[in-house]
């Protein structure tokens, strides 16, 4: 297991917007991360009725970012790389709002990646139930973002 303190400095998400708490497992192709911060009343994506399931795509996208950063670190690169989420496809939501009673297991599997961007399949589970799934694509702009 890798705690947030091991990899948070490698991704552009900071503070409360760094949604994942730990990496339970990862390899060249996939990552399994965990989050329990969604239950906090002050969570940045939480509305008056709780965390809407549509926001689980962001958890999947952040798992992509962590996976890419861990792969880069394995190659000796420890700099934060900007990325833009450009596409979500085949997103399926099994619920409307996420229960605060159990942690979230976030799985992302790399379908394709190169220097210009990546595409991943993701799924977010809670207590063994799939809450959200889909595919996400990110590009890495060659110039710095504003």
C-alpha positions as CSV (number, residue, x, y, z in Angstrom):
1,X,0.0,0.0,0.0
2,X,1.2,3.5,-0.8
3,X,-0.2,6.3,1.4
4,X,-1.1,9.7,-0.1
5,X,2.1,11.2,1.3
6,X,4.1,8.9,-1.1
7,X,2.5,10.1,-4.4
8,X,0.4,13.3,-3.9
9,X,3.3,15.6,-4.8
10,X,3.4,13.8,-8.2
11,X,-0.1,14.9,-9.4
12,X,-1.6,18.3,-10.1
13,X,-4.5,17.8,-7.7
14,X,-3.8,19.5,-4.4
15,X,-5.4,20.0,-1.0
16,X,-9.0,18.9,-0.7
17,X,-9.2,18.3,-4.4
18,X,-6.7,15.4,-4.1
19,X,-9.6,12.9,-3.7
20,X,-7.7,9.6,-3.3
21,X,-6.3,8.5,0.1
22,X,-4.1,5.5,-0.7
23,X,-3.0,3.2,-3.5
24,X,-3.7,-0.4,-2.6
25,X,-2.1,-1.9,-5.7
26,X,-0.7,-1.0,-9.1
27,X,1.3,-2.4,-12.0
28,X,2.2,-1.4,-15.5
29,X,-1.4,-1.6,-16.7
30,X,-3.7,-0.7,-13.8
31,X,-4.2,0.8,-10.4
32,X,-6.5,0.2,-7.4
33,X,-6.9,3.2,-5.1
34,X,-9.1,4.0,-2.1
35,X,-10.9,7.0,-0.8
36,X,-12.8,7.7,2.3
37,X,-12.8,11.5,2.3
38,X,-16.1,11.6,0.3
39,X,-17.9,11.2,3.7
40,X,-16.6,14.5,5.1
41,X,-19.2,17.3,5.2
42,X,-16.6,19.7,3.7
43,X,-15.7,17.6,0.7
44,X,-15.2,19.9,-2.3
45,X,-17.6,17.9,-4.6
46,X,-20.3,17.3,-2.0
47,X,-23.6,19.1,-2.4
48,X,-26.5,19.5,0.0
49,X,-27.7,15.9,-0.7
50,X,-24.2,14.4,-0.6
51,X,-21.8,13.3,-3.2
52,X,-23.5,12.9,-6.6
53,X,-22.5,9.8,-8.5
54,X,-21.5,11.9,-11.6
55,X,-18.5,13.1,-9.6
56,X,-17.1,9.5,-9.4
57,X,-15.7,10.1,-12.9
58,X,-13.3,12.5,-11.2
59,X,-12.2,9.8,-8.8
60,X,-11.5,7.6,-11.8
61,X,-9.6,10.4,-13.6
62,X,-7.5,11.0,-10.5
63,X,-6.6,7.4,-10.3
64,X,-5.4,7.7,-14.0
65,X,-3.2,10.6,-12.9
66,X,-1.7,8.7,-10.0
67,X,-1.1,5.7,-12.2
68,X,0.7,7.8,-14.8
69,X,2.7,9.5,-12.2
70,X,3.8,6.2,-10.6
71,X,4.8,4.9,-14.0
72,X,6.8,8.0,-14.7
73,X,8.5,7.8,-11.3
74,X,9.4,4.2,-12.1
75,X,11.3,5.6,-15.1
76,X,13.0,8.3,-12.9
77,X,10.7,11.2,-13.6
78,X,9.2,12.9,-10.5
79,X,7.7,16.1,-12.0
80,X,4.0,16.9,-12.0
81,X,2.6,16.6,-15.5
82,X,-0.4,18.7,-16.5
83,X,-3.2,16.9,-18.1
84,X,-6.6,17.9,-19.5
85,X,-9.6,15.6,-19.2
86,X,-11.1,15.8,-22.7
87,X,-13.6,12.9,-22.9
88,X,-15.8,10.7,-20.8
89,X,-17.4,7.7,-22.7
90,X,-19.9,5.0,-21.8
91,X,-20.3,6.3,-18.2
92,X,-22.8,4.2,-16.3
93,X,-24.1,5.3,-12.8
94,X,-25.8,2.7,-10.6
95,X,-26.9,5.2,-8.0
96,X,-27.7,8.9,-7.7
97,X,-25.8,9.7,-4.5
98,X,-22.9,8.0,-2.8
99,X,-23.4,6.5,0.6
100,X,-21.0,8.1,3.2
101,X,-21.0,4.8,5.1
102,X,-18.1,3.0,3.3
103,X,-14.9,3.8,1.5
104,X,-14.7,3.9,-2.3
105,X,-12.5,1.5,-4.3
106,X,-11.3,3.1,-7.5
107,X,-9.9,1.0,-10.3
108,X,-8.4,2.4,-13.5
109,X,-7.0,0.3,-16.3
110,X,-4.8,1.8,-19.0
111,X,-6.1,1.1,-22.5
112,X,-3.6,3.3,-24.3
113,X,-1.0,5.8,-23.3
114,X,1.8,7.8,-25.0
115,X,3.5,11.2,-24.5
116,X,0.4,13.0,-25.9
117,X,-2.2,11.5,-23.6
118,X,-4.0,8.4,-22.4
119,X,-7.3,6.5,-22.3
120,X,-8.4,4.5,-19.3
121,X,-11.3,2.4,-18.3
122,X,-12.4,3.1,-14.7
123,X,-14.9,1.7,-12.2
124,X,-15.7,2.9,-8.7
125,X,-17.0,0.4,-6.2
126,X,-18.4,0.6,-2.7
127,X,-18.7,-2.5,-0.5
128,X,-18.2,-4.7,-3.6
129,X,-20.9,-2.9,-5.6
130,X,-20.0,-1.0,-8.8
131,X,-21.3,2.5,-8.5
132,X,-19.9,4.0,-11.6
133,X,-17.9,2.9,-14.6
134,X,-16.8,4.3,-18.0
135,X,-13.8,5.4,-20.0
136,X,-11.9,8.7,-19.7
137,X,-9.3,10.3,-22.0
138,X,-6.7,12.9,-21.1
139,X,-4.3,14.9,-23.2
140,X,-0.9,16.3,-22.1
141,X,-0.5,19.7,-23.6
142,X,3.1,20.5,-24.7
143,X,2.9,24.0,-23.3
144,X,2.3,24.9,-19.7
145,X,-1.3,25.6,-18.7
146,X,-2.3,29.1,-17.5
